[in-house]
Amino acid sequence: MAPTFVDAEIASQPGVWREAAALAGTVHGLPRTGERVALVGCGTSWFVAMSAAVVREQAGHGTTDAFAGSEFPRGRRYDRVVAISRSGTTTEVVELLGALEGTPTTLVTAVPDSPAAALADDVVALPFADERSVVQTRFATSTLSLLRAAAGHDVEAVAADGEKALAVDLDGLPAADQCTFLGRGWCVGLAQEAALKTREAGQFWAEAYPAMDYRHGPVAIAQPGRLVWSLGPAPEGLAGEVERTGATFVQHDLDPQAGLVVAQRFAVAVAVARGLDPDHPRSLTRSVILA
Ligand code: F1P
């Protein structure tokens, strides 16, 4: 099969992350330290919100919640709502920004002249991270790079690991029939995103959980031919427990955001192995625009 757009976009990530991180000290509209903040988005952008919320709060920058665009608690007060939307056209995000009178809002987007951008008080534009693919990879991870840089993370080190992630051998992983992704803290959102990627690109059965919750039921799925893939450090003892079920425990010695790059490559490899075109995922469009 010819190289896909998504392959090229995945490979471009380390360079684009550096570009996004460099904006952290220069753009208007990122939350100030101490502000009570909600991050919102849909699909991949929601999972980036989940991850970035934990990053910000753990950095001591203030209470930070994350919501799917449709589930934002409208009665709750925040000092700022930051919406994440690559397209700026997603209905739930446009509606929410239109409804949030009196609350300062920011949109992080690849498209600064979108309907959502017109409604946000501040727009943080990452046009260089936009994608031709329906399936998001680099916009998501670039937004996370920006928000990690704003929280004091060393994105240069993350990008160096991203380069290593592009060379990791996938071995026989794409032959698996199921994968459960796990993470803790800010990596829970990464696990959700990794699972979404494999569902979107490969129509593959993938699940995601906070790693400590995995023993509370989901472990029943583990068996030979299946993967349990940890993004970031796994709870003590879990790797052995997984191996005893016959499932394969997967973990890479990389920054977890770079670990997500390996999972993106896995998603594309699963799609190709199944004869699917990852650039044209079934039933998906670049954004969901409701009538
Ligand atoms: C969000 C999104 C994508 C998803 C699908 C539909 O878009 O949910 O994450 O892959 O293609 O749209 P956006 O609001 O970030 O543009």
Residues whose N, C-alpha, C, O or C-beta is under 5 A from the ligand:
A	BS01	F1P	C42 G43 T44 S45 I84 S85 R86 S87 G88 T90 V134 V135 Q136 L284 T285 R286 S287 V288
